[in-house]
Amino acid sequence: MLQEFRRMPEPLQRQTLLRLGIGALFLVLLIALIAAAQDVYLWLPCAGAVVIFAAAAFMLFRRAVLGEYVVVSGECAEVGLTAVKRRTKFLILQTDVCKLKVMLRGRLRKIPVGTAVVLYIAKNTQIYEQNGLQMLYTYMAIDVK
């Protein structure tokens, strides 16, 4: 199993470890709450978070090991920023086939135009078309070179 993890691409390894780490933190908090308080309503949300993050890490690991993902690479053609805080909101990638608008989630550092970007997308991810651009709302991992 460790060999399979090492064969995974590095951004997918990072995402899997991140989900496992957050699940482990909730597990530690769950154990502390069980020891400190006997009330189920206090520790039940932590137990749910442990299950959700462990399941998310397992599903990502399984998908990566079975090769149920597509790698899309391209060059950043345009970056959209939010109005107030000027955070990166979306990227427009120029791939070999078309232009792909990727809606980003989480905090990602500002990406200069012309930077190589690699996206890891599940095989069953839906891609929509809007104004001549292909729109992508979800991805498994992103790697900015």
Residue, then its C-alpha position, 0 to 999 in steps of 0.5 A: m500500500l505504501q508503494e502504491f502511495r509513492r507511485m501517486p503523483e505528488p499533488l494527489q499525495r499532498q491532498t490525501l495527506l492533508r485530508l488524513g491530517i485533518g481527520a487525525l486532528f479531529l480524532v484527537l479532539l474527539i478523544a479529548l472530548i470523550a474524556a472530558a465530557q460524557d455528553v454525546y452532543l459535544w463529541l458527535p460532530c467530531a466523530g462525523a468529521v473524522v468519518i468524512f475526512a477519512a472517507a474522502a482520503f480513502m476515495l481519493f487514494r482509491r481513485a489515484v491508485l486505480g488511475e481514474y483521473v485525467v491530467v490536464s496541463g496548460e499555460c495560464a492565459e488569464v487570472g481573475l481576482t476577487a473585487v475586494k481582497r484581490r484573491t485568485k478566483f479563476l484561471i483561464l488555461q490555454t491547453d492544446v485543445c481549447k481554453l479552459k476556465v477553472m474556478l479555484r477553491g481555497r486560497l491559492r497564491k497569485i499565479p502569473v500569466g504564462t505559468a504552467v499549470v497541471l490539473y488532476i481531474a476525476k474521469n467523470t467530472q462534468i465540463y460545461e461550456q460558457n461563452g466559448l470557454q470550457m468551464l471546470y468547477t471541480y478538480m482533485a488537485i492542482d499543481v502550479k509549476 
